[in-house]
């Protein structure tokens, strides 16, 4: 039995840009542009919005946006606190040898090992002799484990009171039966995994924020106390309001497997198969209180503005209660069902003492998820997206015919070969090479949850306002006249992502302690997720009448990565060990969302080739070094090996230091909150224009990390000319340390004391850049890695 518990407090330190005290009262006299009254079209005298024109719902919601606590109009709000988290892990394991209950050799009157029992060595009629020839017999081992884990963590928000708490619990029970007969091994296994995740906020079942603000909803689900929360508010140029949703999800997976293994001359043969059943139940309330986007379209009288000039037009729209977009996604409960099967065969062939082959073939069949009540819904698209029609599970679409229960076709051709070879030309030198194909079946679950969040299981709205008539906060969610409100669709021919991997390596022992190695890896991805918003044009107009904006998911993405790694390793000798590793790599793809924490669609749905660029996670150079030393004090060490107080205190310690350094990952210059982009139902997909100047600076600073003059807003109605990921972000370096000591007690009992220090030198490491050209902090560093942290743990084993 093993138990591990953790209670920790982690620093939470963030900045935000909020409206100034003057703006909160309607005073925009410091704005760089003239603001207008959307109702009359007349300019506001002195750029002052009269209190009588301020929207009551906006004034109520203003209470959830804090006033500045720092001077200036950029990064003028600071929150510094600690986030509490806890975890508990309990593991219980058992092993039972069942061999004694199984007859050991078929021949003879009880012929056991060497004839055993009455037939030992041919006794009692000689039948035991046959038993003796089966000396290996049958060994049966039953093993099982129960693993329980619970974690609870505060998810803080830069705006006080808008965070939440995430709780995750899991229970896993793996059981295996290992049967060894002669040289054949049969392994039967069953694994049951059950997990539940839950997120809550401070308002669920406590305060109906939307109702108190006067917001009218098209469905009673939004007014369910469980779904209460603060509506999401997005402002061009300011930090948005985002309240953690109240959600829950339960997942259960049952896996049954079998593996057969048998050596045959120079071959080690293996065959195995698995069958999995998945069940997932979740609440469809990702955006129950609603979401509103304000761009400054109305108070700027339709003229595109950037907040780098500090216009505050988006916040003026908020005070006037006129969002450009209103969205809602709320519903009931989905009960997803999935099943999958795989089988593999493998041969580990030791052709000679110098040459070994590993040959394998794997087949996977993963069926798309279905919903127990058939509540999934997809879009049936005509060629060229000239029209789309909603279709439910098992229904018939007017363009592509009958849909299966999972609404996407099963991918039946997932065959994955695996080939590897190892050759030792001389002692201490090994050459290796390999090739494999693997697949990513996890996307099916995500797709099913998206399709379960569509009508009729849920209410979805994406309503975009024009210059006339305008939307208002209170009734915007009631303003839809579209016959199709689905906001997500998936290509029914969607294929699972396929990953091809090539690798080759050279390893050489320089001495008994030192080894040098070089490794080359090439990874090619096909059928990757590619998101687009096809129901739109560059000017913001919808291409399909009577259909709200929607996101389309297809498997048209691709990627390529090339990597070279060089290593020097010292094995543990004389109390010291270490390694140094240098990697140079380059990764490119055409999938904006790959490696991103948000949903980003391609800028131009008619030009996917324009998305080909550096991957979001591309990191050109990385170095890692590790040094381990056993301190030379205590028993069996150089000094203080005769016992005593100093030996007891200083003996048995091991010190480990790790150092890492890496170049930065790339960023994209985007135009978030652009009126044309919002009108298309997306945000931050529009990229800036590239002016042709240098991007990187020789001496980057916190407030000017890259050359912002290299980018400009695109002409309204046109897509930006800048490619993805042109800006290389900040690199980093960090030294960590660990101090460990094992203390042996009586019998099998022992105590392990461990001290961990991360960022030992307390180095400031920048991480995230503001690359939104519409932001007042465009070009600034807006996030950093945590500062030094020291943790101590004590573990008792018995």
C-alpha positions in Angstrom: 0.0 0.0 0.0 1.3 3.5 -0.9 -0.2 6.9 0.0 1.1 10.2 -1.3 -0.4 13.6 -0.2 0.3 17.1 -1.2 -0.8 20.5 0.0 0.6 23.5 -1.7 0.2 27.2 -2.3 1.5 28.6 -5.6 2.0 32.2 -6.4 -0.5 33.8 -8.7 0.7 37.2 -10.0 -0.9 38.7 -13.1 -1.6 42.1 -14.7 -4.5 43.3 -16.7 -5.6 46.3 -18.7 -8.8 47.8 -17.4 -10.7 51.0 -18.3 -9.5 54.1 -16.5 -11.6 55.7 -13.7 -12.7 58.4 -16.1 -13.8 55.9 -18.7 -15.9 54.1 -16.1 -17.9 57.3 -15.7 -18.3 57.8 -19.4 -15.5 60.3 -19.8 -13.6 59.6 -23.0 -12.1 63.1 -23.4 -8.6 61.5 -23.5 -9.6 59.3 -26.4 -7.6 59.6 -29.6 -10.8 59.7 -31.7 -14.2 61.3 -31.7 -16.9 59.0 -30.3 -20.5 59.0 -31.6 -24.0 58.2 -30.3 -25.1 55.1 -32.2 -28.7 56.1 -31.9 -28.5 59.6 -33.3 -25.2 59.4 -35.2 -24.2 62.7 -33.5 -20.8 63.1 -31.8 -20.7 63.1 -28.0 -19.9 66.5 -26.7 -16.5 66.5 -25.2 -16.5 62.7 -25.7 -18.6 62.4 -22.6 -21.4 59.7 -22.6 -24.3 61.1 -20.5 -25.3 58.9 -17.6 -28.8 58.7 -19.0 -27.6 56.9 -22.1 -25.6 54.3 -20.2 -27.2 50.8 -20.3 -28.5 49.5 -17.0 -27.3 45.9 -17.7 -23.8 47.3 -18.6 -23.7 49.3 -15.4 -24.6 46.2 -13.3 -21.9 44.1 -15.1 -19.4 46.9 -14.6 -19.2 45.8 -11.0 -17.3 42.7 -12.0 -14.6 44.7 -13.8 -12.2 46.1 -11.1 -11.1 49.7 -11.1 -7.4 50.4 -11.8 -5.0 50.0 -8.9 -1.9 51.1 -10.9 -1.3 54.4 -12.8 -1.7 54.7 -16.5 -4.0 53.1 -19.1 -2.0 50.0 -19.8 -1.5 47.0 -17.5 -3.0 49.2 -14.8 -4.5 46.4 -12.7 -2.4 44.0 -10.6 -3.4 40.9 -8.7 -1.0 39.0 -6.5 -2.2 36.1 -4.3 -1.7 32.4 -3.9 -3.6 29.5 -5.4 -4.3 26.6 -3.1 -4.1 23.0 -4.4 -4.2 19.6 -2.9 -3.8 16.0 -4.0 -4.2 12.6 -2.5 -3.0 9.4 -4.1 -3.7 5.9 -2.7 -2.4 2.7 -4.3 -3.0 -0.8 -3.0 -1.4 -3.8 -4.8 -1.7 -7.5 -4.4 0.0 -10.5 -5.9 -1.2 -14.1 -5.5 0.7 -17.2 -6.8 -1.9 -19.7 -7.9 0.6 -22.2 -9.2 0.2 -24.5 -6.2 -3.5 -25.2 -7.1 -2.6 -26.3 -10.7 -1.5 -29.9 -11.5 2.2 -29.7 -12.6 2.7 -32.0 -15.6 0.1 -34.2 -17.2 1.9 -37.6 -17.3 2.1 -40.0 -14.4 0.3 -40.3 -11.1 0.9 -36.7 -10.1 4.1 -36.2 -12.1 5.5 -32.9 -10.8 8.8 -31.2 -11.3 11.3 -34.0 -11.9 8.5 -36.5 -11.7 7.5 -35.0 -8.2 5.2 -36.6 -5.7 4.7 -40.3 -5.9 6.2 -40.5 -9.4 9.5 -38.8 -8.4 12.4 -39.8 -10.7 10.3 -42.5 -12.4 9.0 -44.1 -9.2 5.6 -45.8 -9.0 5.4 -47.5 -12.3 7.7 -45.1 -14.1 4.9 -42.8 -15.2 6.6 -40.1 -13.3 9.4 -40.1 -15.7 7.1 -38.5 -18.3 6.2 -36.0 -15.7 9.8 -35.2 -15.2 10.2 -34.2 -18.8 7.6 -31.4 -18.1 9.7 -29.9 -15.3 8.8 -26.4 -16.3 5.1 -27.0 -15.4 2.6 -24.2 -15.3 3.0 -21.1 -13.2 0.0 -18.8 -12.6 0.3 -15.4 -11.1 -2.6 -13.1 -10.3 -1.9 -9.4 -9.8 -4.2 -6.5 -9.1 -4.1 -2.9 -8.1 -6.4 -0.3 -6.9 -5.4 3.3 -7.6 -7.3 6.3 -6.2 -6.4 9.9 -7.0 -8.1 13.1 -6.0 -6.9 16.6 -6.9 -8.5 20.0 -6.1 -7.1 23.3 -7.3 -8.1 26.9 -7.3 -8.4 28.3 -10.9 -7.8 31.9 -10.1 -8.7 34.8 -12.3 -6.9 38.1 -12.7 -10.2 39.7 -11.7 -11.0 38.9 -8.1 -14.0 36.7 -7.5 -14.2 35.3 -11.1 -12.1 32.2 -10.6 -13.3 28.8 -9.7 -12.3 25.4 -8.3 -11.5 22.3 -10.3 -11.9 18.9 -8.7 -10.7 15.7 -10.3 -11.1 12.2 -9.0 -10.2 8.9 -10.6 -10.3 5.2 -9.6 -8.4 2.7 -11.6 -8.4 -1.1 -11.1 -6.0 -3.1 -13.3 -6.1 -6.9 -12.9 -3.9 -9.3 -14.8 -3.5 -13.1 -14.9 -0.1 -14.3 -16.0 0.0 -18.0 -17.1 3.5 -19.4 -18.0 3.5 -22.9 -19.4 6.9 -24.2 -20.5 8.2 -21.3 -22.5 4.8 -19.8 -23.5 3.5 -16.8 -21.6 -0.2 -15.9 -21.7 -1.3 -12.7 -20.1 -5.0 -11.9 -19.6 -5.8 -8.4 -18.3 -8.8 -6.3 -17.4 -8.6 -2.6 -16.6 -11.4 -0.5 -15.2 -10.9 3.3 -15.1 -13.4 5.7 -13.8 -12.8 9.5 -13.6 -14.9 12.5 -12.7 -14.0 16.1 -13.2 -16.0 19.1 -11.9 -15.6 22.8 -12.1 -17.5 25.3 -10.0 -17.5 29.1 -9.6 -18.6 31.5 -6.9 -22.0 32.2 -8.4 -23.5 28.8 -9.2 -26.5 28.2 -7.0 -25.7 31.5 -5.2 -26.3 34.6 -7.5 -28.2 34.8 -10.8 -25.9 37.4 -12.4 -27.5 37.4 -15.8 -31.0 37.7 -14.3 -30.0 40.5 -12.0 -28.5 42.3 -15.0 -31.8 42.1 -16.8 -30.6 39.7 -19.6 -33.3 37.7 -21.3 -32.4 34.2 -22.4 -34.0 32.0 -25.0 -33.9 28.9 -22.8 -34.6 28.1 -19.2 -31.3 26.2 -19.0 -29.4 29.5 -18.7 -31.5 30.4 -15.6 -30.9 27.0 -13.9 -29.1 27.9 -10.6 -26.4 25.3 -11.5 -25.5 27.4 -14.6 -25.4 30.9 -12.9 -22.3 32.9 -13.6 -21.0 36.2 -15.0 -21.5 36.5 -18.8 -18.3 36.5 -20.8 -17.3 40.0 -21.9 -14.7 40.7 -24.6 -13.4 44.2 -25.3 -11.0 45.2 -28.0 -8.0 46.7 -26.2 -8.9 45.6 -22.7 -8.7 42.4 -20.6 -12.0 40.6 -21.0 -14.2 39.2 -18.3 -14.2 35.4 -18.2 -16.0 33.5 -15.4 -15.2 29.8 -15.0 -18.2 27.8 -16.1 -19.9 25.2 -13.8 -19.4 21.9 -15.5 -19.1 18.2 -14.7 -18.1 15.1 -16.6 -17.8 11.4 -15.8 -15.7 9.0 -17.9 -15.5 5.2 -17.6 -13.3 2.9 -19.7 -13.3 -0.9 -19.5 -10.4 -2.6 -21.4 -9.9 -6.3 -21.8 -6.7 -7.6 -23.3 -4.7 -10.7 -24.1 -1.0 -11.1 -25.0 0.7 -14.3 -26.1 4.5 -14.6 -26.1 6.7 -17.5 -27.1 10.4 -17.8 -28.0 11.2 -19.8 -31.1 14.9 -20.3 -31.9 16.2 -16.8 -32.5 12.7 -15.2 -32.5 10.7 -13.8 -29.7 7.1 -13.8 -31.0 4.3 -11.8 -29.5 0.6 -11.4 -30.3 -1.9 -9.3 -28.5 -5.3 -7.8 -28.8 -7.5 -5.3 -26.8 -11.1 -4.4 -26.7 -12.3 -1.2 -25.1 -15.7 0.2 -24.1 -16.0 3.9 -23.3 -18.8 5.8 -21.5 -18.8 9.5 -21.0 -21.5 11.6 -19.4 -21.2 15.4 -19.3 -23.1 18.7 -18.9 -23.4 20.9 -22.0 -23.0 24.2 -20.3 -19.8 25.7 -21.7 -21.4 29.1 -22.1 -24.6 29.2 -20.2 -24.6 32.9 -19.1 -23.8 34.1 -22.6 -20.9 35.9 -24.2 -20.8 39.4 -25.6 -18.1 41.0 -27.8 -17.6 44.7 -28.0 -15.3 46.1 -30.8 -16.0 49.9 -30.9 -17.9 49.5 -34.1 -20.8 51.6 -33.0 -19.3 54.5 -31.0 -16.6 54.8 -33.8 -19.4 55.0 -36.4 -18.3 52.0 -38.3 -14.7 53.2 -38.7 -12.1 50.5 -37.8 -9.9 51.6 -34.9 -7.0 50.1 -33.1 -6.6 50.4 -29.3 -2.9 51.3 -29.7 -4.2 54.9 -29.9 -6.1 54.4 -26.6 -9.5 55.2 -28.1 -11.6 53.2 -25.6 -14.3 52.8 -28.3 -14.9 49.2 -27.4 -15.6 50.1 -23.7 -17.8 52.9 -24.9 -19.9 50.4 -26.8 -20.2 48.4 -23.6 -21.4 51.3 -21.6 -24.0 52.0 -24.3 -25.0 48.3 -24.2 -24.4 47.6 -27.9 -22.4 44.4 -28.5 -21.4 43.4 -32.0 -21.7 39.7 -31.2 -23.7 37.7 -28.7 -23.3 34.0 -28.2 -24.8 31.2 -26.1 -24.2 27.5 -25.7 -26.2 25.7 -23.0 -28.1 22.5 -22.8 -28.7 19.3 -20.9 -26.7 16.1 -20.5 -25.1 13.9 -23.1 -24.3 10.2 -22.7 -21.6 9.2 -25.1 -20.8 5.6 -26.0 -17.6 4.4 -27.7 -15.8 1.2 -28.5 -12.5 0.3 -30.1 -10.4 -2.8 -31.0 -6.8 -3.3 -31.7 -4.5 -6.2 -32.5 -0.8 -6.5 -33.0 1.9 -9.1 -33.9 5.6 -8.6 -33.2 8.8 -10.5 -33.8 12.0 -9.6 -32.0 14.5 -11.5 -34.2 18.1 -11.7 -33.0 19.7 -12.8 -36.3 23.2 -12.8 -34.8 25.1 -11.5 -31.8 25.6 -8.3 -33.7 22.3 -7.8 -35.5 18.7 -7.6 -34.2 15.4 -6.8 -36.0 12.1 -5.8 -34.4 9.2 -6.3 -36.8 5.6 -5.5 -35.9 2.2 -4.8 -37.4 -0.7 -3.1 -35.5 -4.3 -2.6 -36.5 -6.7 -0.2 -34.8 -10.4 0.1 -35.3 -11.9 3.0 -33.3 -15.6 3.6 -33.9 -16.9 7.2 -33.7 -18.8 7.9 -30.5 -22.6 7.8 -30.4 -25.1 9.3 -28.0 -27.4 7.0 -26.0 -30.5 9.0 -27.1 -29.3 9.9 -30.6 -28.9 13.6 -29.7 -25.8 14.3 -31.7 -26.1 16.7 -34.7 -23.9 17.6 -37.6 -24.0 19.8 -40.7 -24.5 18.3 -44.2 -22.5 20.5 -46.5 -23.0 21.0 -50.2 -19.9 21.2 -52.4 -18.2 24.6 -52.0 -20.3 25.3 -48.9 -23.0 26.9 -50.9 -25.5 25.5 -48.4 -25.6 23.5 -45.1 -28.4 21.6 -43.5 -28.5 20.2 -39.9 -28.8 16.4 -39.7 -29.2 14.3 -36.6 -27.6 10.9 -35.8 -28.8 8.3 -38.2 -30.6 10.9 -40.4 -30.4 11.6 -44.1 -28.8 14.7 -45.5 -29.8 16.3 -48.8 -26.2 16.4 -50.1 -24.3 13.4 -48.9 -27.1 10.9 -48.0 -27.5 8.8 -44.9 -25.4 9.6 -41.9 -24.3 6.9 -39.4 -25.2 7.0 -35.7 -21.9 8.8 -34.9 -22.4 11.3 -37.8 -18.9 10.6 -39.2 -17.7 7.6 -41.1 -15.6 5.0 -39.3 -11.9 5.0 -40.4 -11.2 1.3 -41.2 -7.7 1.4 -42.7 -5.6 2.2 -39.6 -2.7 -0.3 -40.2 0.5 0.6 -38.5 3.8 -1.2 -39.4 6.8 -0.9 -37.1 10.3 -1.8 -38.2 13.5 -1.4 -36.2 17.0 -2.6 -36.5 20.0 -2.6 -34.2 23.6 -3.4 -35.4 26.7 -3.6 -33.3 29.7 -3.5 -35.8 32.3 -3.5 -32.9 32.1 -3.7 -29.2 30.8 -0.5 -27.6 29.3 0.9 -30.9 25.6 0.5 -31.7 23.7 1.7 -34.8 19.9 1.8 -34.7 17.2 2.8 -37.2 13.4 2.6 -37.2 10.2 3.5 -38.9 6.6 3.4 -37.5 3.1 4.6 -38.2 0.7 5.4 -35.4 -2.7 7.0 -35.2 -4.5 9.5 -32.9 -8.0 8.1 -32.0 -8.5 10.6 -29.1 -10.0 13.2 -31.5 -13.3 11.2 -31.8 -14.3 12.0 -28.2 -13.7 15.7 -28.7 -15.7 15.7 -31.9 -18.6 13.9 -30.2 -18.7 16.4 -27.4 -18.8 19.2 -30.0 -21.6 17.6 -31.9 -23.5 17.0 -28.6 -23.5 20.7 -27.9 -25.7 21.4 -31.0 -29.4 21.6 -31.3 -31.6 19.7 -30.3 -29.5 18.7 -27.3 -28.4 22.2 -26.7 -29.3 25.8 -27.5 -26.6 27.5 -29.6 -26.6 31.1 -30.7 -24.1 33.2 -32.6 -25.8 36.5 -33.3 -23.9 39.3 -35.1 -25.2 42.8 -35.2 -24.9 45.3 -38.0 -24.7 49.0 -38.0 -28.5 49.1 -38.1 -30.3 47.8 -36.2 -28.0 47.3 -33.3 -28.1 44.6 -30.6 -28.6 45.4 -27.0 -27.2 43.4 -24.1 -30.6 42.6 -22.5 -32.2 41.1 -25.7 -29.4 40.2 -28.0 -29.8 36.5 -27.4 -33.4 36.7 -28.5 -32.6 38.4 -31.8 -31.8 35.4 -33.9 -33.9 34.9 -37.1 -31.6 32.2 -38.6 -33.1 28.8 -39.3 -29.8 27.1 -38.6 -28.0 28.0 -35.4 -25.5 25.1 -35.2 -22.0 26.6 -34.6 -19.9 23.4 -35.3 -19.8 20.9 -38.1 -17.4 18.1 -39.0 -16.5 16.6 -42.4 -18.2 13.2 -42.4 -15.1 11.7 -44.1 -12.9 12.8 -41.2 -9.9 10.5 -40.9 -7.8 9.8 -37.8 -4.5 11.6 -37.6 -1.6 9.5 -38.9 2.0 10.0 -37.6 4.9 8.6 -39.5 8.2 8.5 -37.6 11.7 7.8 -38.9 14.7 7.7 -36.6 18.4 6.7 -36.8 21.0 6.8 -34.1 24.7 6.2 -33.4 25.9 5.3 -29.9 29.6 4.8 -28.9 31.1 4.0 -25.5 34.2 6.0 -25.1 35.1 4.3 -21.8 33.2 2.2 -19.3 31.7 5.4 -17.9 31.4 7.7 -20.9 29.0 7.4 -23.8 28.3 9.7 -26.8 25.3 9.5 -29.0 23.7 11.2 -32.0 20.0 10.8 -32.9 18.1 12.0 -36.0 14.3 12.0 -36.0 11.8 12.9 -38.7 8.1 13.0 -37.9 5.4 13.5 -40.6 1.8 14.1 -39.6 -1.2 13.6 -42.0 -4.9 13.9 -41.5 -4.5 16.5 -38.8 -7.3 18.8 -37.5 -7.8 21.9 -39.6 -10.5 24.3 -38.6 -12.1 26.9 -40.8 -15.1 29.2 -40.8 -16.4 28.8 -44.4 -19.6 30.8 -43.9 -18.0 34.1 -44.3 -16.1 36.5 -46.6 -13.2 38.9 -46.0 -15.6 41.8 -45.6 -17.5 40.0 -42.8 -20.6 39.1 -44.8 -22.2 35.7 -44.4 -21.9 33.4 -47.5 -25.0 31.2 -46.7 -28.2 33.2 -45.9 -30.2 32.1 -42.9 -27.3 30.2 -41.4 -25.4 31.5 -38.4 -21.6 31.5 -38.4 -20.1 28.1 -37.7 -16.7 26.4 -37.4 -15.9 23.5 -39.7 -13.5 20.7 -38.7 -11.8 18.5 -41.3 -8.7 16.3 -41.3 -6.8 18.2 -44.0 -3.9 19.3 -41.8 -0.3 18.2 -42.2 3.0 18.7 -40.4 6.7 17.9 -40.6 9.4 17.9 -38.0 13.1 17.3 -38.3 15.3 17.0 -35.2 18.9 16.2 -34.4 20.0 15.4 -30.9 23.6 15.0 -29.6 24.3 13.5 -26.1 27.2 13.0 -23.8 26.5 10.7 -20.8 28.5 9.7 -17.8 27.3 6.6 -16.1 27.3 6.5 -12.3 30.9 5.8 -11.2 32.7 6.9 -8.0 29.5 8.5 -6.8 29.1 10.8 -9.8 26.9 10.8 -13.0 25.8 13.3 -15.5 24.7 14.1 -19.0 24.6 16.9 -21.6 22.1 17.0 -24.5 21.8 19.5 -27.3 18.8 19.4 -29.8 18.3 21.4 -32.9 14.9 21.0 -34.6 12.4 22.6 -36.9 8.6 21.9 -37.1 6.1 23.3 -39.7 2.4 22.7 -40.2 -0.8 24.3 -41.6 -2.9 23.8 -38.5 -3.3 27.0 -36.5 -4.8 25.2 -33.5 -2.1 22.5 -33.2 -0.3 23.1 -30.0 -2.5 26.0 -29.1 -4.7 26.5 -26.1 -7.5 28.1 -28.0 -9.6 27.4 -31.1 -8.0 29.3 -34.1 -9.4 28.9 -37.6 -7.5 29.4 -40.8 -7.6 33.1 -41.9 -8.9 32.5 -45.4 -11.0 29.3 -45.8 -10.4 29.4 -49.5 -6.6 29.4 -49.1 -5.4 26.8 -46.7 -1.9 26.9 -48.2 -1.4 30.3 -46.6 -1.4 28.6 -43.2 1.8 26.7 -43.8 4.3 28.1 -41.3 6.4 27.3 -38.2 4.4 25.2 -35.7 3.2 26.9 -32.6 5.5 24.6 -30.5 8.6 25.0 -32.7 11.7 25.5 -30.6 14.8 25.7 -32.7 17.5 24.9 -30.1 17.4 23.2 -26.7 20.1 22.3 -24.2 19.8 20.1 -21.1 22.4 19.1 -18.6 22.2 16.9 -15.5 24.7 16.3 -12.7 24.3 13.8 -9.9 26.6 13.3 -7.0 26.5 11.1 -3.9 28.0 13.1 -1.1 31.1 11.3 0.2 29.9 11.0 3.8 28.5 8.0 5.7 28.7 4.2 5.5 30.5 2.8 2.5 31.6 6.3 1.4 34.9 8.1 1.6 34.6 10.0 4.8 32.7 9.5 8.1 32.2 5.8 7.4 32.7 4.7 11.0 29.4 6.0 12.3 28.8 8.8 14.8 26.7 11.9 14.9 28.2 13.6 11.9 27.9 10.4 9.9 24.2 10.1 10.8 23.5 13.7 9.8 25.6 14.1 6.7 25.6 10.5 5.4 23.5 9.1 2.6 22.7 12.3 0.7 22.4 12.5 -3.1 22.5 15.9 -4.9 21.1 16.4 -8.4 21.3 19.6 -10.4 19.6 20.1 -13.8 20.1 23.0 -16.1 18.1 23.8 -19.2 18.2 26.5 -21.9 16.1 26.9 -25.0 15.2 29.3 -27.7 11.7 30.8 -27.9 8.6 29.5 -29.6 6.9 31.6 -32.4 4.0 34.0 -32.2 1.5 35.4 -34.7 0.7 39.0 -35.2 -3.1 39.0 -35.1 -6.0 41.5 -35.2 -8.3 40.5 -32.4 -11.7 42.2 -32.1 -11.7 43.3 -35.7 -15.3 44.2 -36.7 -15.1 42.1 -39.9 -13.7 39.1 -38.0 -16.4 39.3 -35.3 -19.1 39.6 -38.0 -17.9 36.2 -39.4 -18.4 34.5 -36.0 -14.7 34.2 -35.3 -12.1 36.2 -33.4 -8.3 36.5 -33.7 -8.2 34.6 -37.0 -7.4 37.8 -38.9 -3.7 38.4 -39.2 -1.9 41.7 -39.5 -0.2 43.0 -42.7 3.6 42.6 -42.8 5.3 45.8 -43.8 8.6 44.1 -44.8 10.8 45.5 -42.0 12.9 43.5 -39.5 10.9 41.8 -36.8 13.4 40.8 -34.1 15.2 43.4 -32.1 18.9 43.2 -31.0 18.0 44.4 -27.5 14.4 43.4 -26.7 12.8 44.9 -23.6 9.8 44.2 -21.5 7.7 46.8 -23.2 9.2 46.5 -26.7 10.2 42.9 -27.4 9.9 43.0 -31.2 9.5 45.6 -33.9 5.9 46.6 -33.8 6.3 48.8 -36.9 6.8 45.6 -38.9 3.1 45.1 -38.7 0.0 47.1 -39.6 -3.8 46.6 -39.6 -5.0 45.1 -42.9 -7.3 47.1 -45.2 -10.9 46.5 -44.1 -12.4 43.7 -46.3 -9.0 42.1 -47.0 -7.0 39.4 -45.2 -3.7 40.2 -43.6 -0.5 39.5 -45.5 1.6 38.3 -42.5 2.1 34.6 -42.3 1.6 32.6 -39.0 4.3 32.6 -36.4 6.7 35.2 -37.8 7.6 36.5 -34.3 10.1 34.4 -32.3 9.3 34.7 -28.6 11.6 34.8 -25.6 13.9 31.9 -24.8 14.7 30.8 -21.3 17.1 29.1 -19.0 16.6 27.5 -15.6 18.6 25.7 -12.9 16.8 23.2 -10.6 18.2 21.2 -7.7 17.2 18.2 -5.7 18.5 16.8 -2.4 17.5 13.3 -1.4 18.3 10.9 1.4 17.0 7.4 2.2 17.0 6.5 5.9 16.7 2.8 6.6 14.7 1.8 9.7 14.1 -1.6 11.2 13.0 -4.4 8.9 11.5 -3.2 5.6 10.7 0.3 6.8 12.4 3.3 5.4 12.0 7.1 5.2 12.9 9.2 2.2 13.5 12.9 2.7 13.5 15.0 -0.5 14.0 18.8 -1.1 13.3 20.2 -4.5 14.1 23.7 -5.7 12.9 25.0 -9.1 14.4 28.1 -10.7 17.2 27.9 -8.1 18.8 31.2 -9.2 15.4 33.0 -9.3 15.9 34.0 -12.9 13.2 36.1 -14.5 12.0 34.2 -17.6 9.6 35.9 -20.0 7.2 33.6 -21.7 4.1 35.2 -23.5 4.0 38.2 -25.8 1.0 40.4 -26.7 0.9 40.1 -30.4 -2.6 41.5 -30.9 -2.2 44.6 -33.0 -5.4 46.0 -31.6 -4.1 45.9 -28.0 -2.7 48.8 -26.1 0.2 46.5 -25.0 1.1 45.2 -28.5 4.7 44.2 -28.4 4.9 43.8 -24.6 5.9 40.8 -22.6 2.8 39.9 -20.6 3.7 36.7 -18.7 6.7 35.1 -17.0 7.5 31.7 -15.6 7.2 31.2 -11.8 10.0 32.4 -9.6 12.0 30.2 -7.2 10.0 27.6 -5.4 11.3 25.1 -2.7 9.3 22.1 -1.7 10.1 19.4 1.0 8.6 15.9 1.1 8.8 13.1 3.5 7.9 9.6 2.5 7.5 6.6 4.8 7.7 3.1 3.3 6.7 -0.1 5.1 
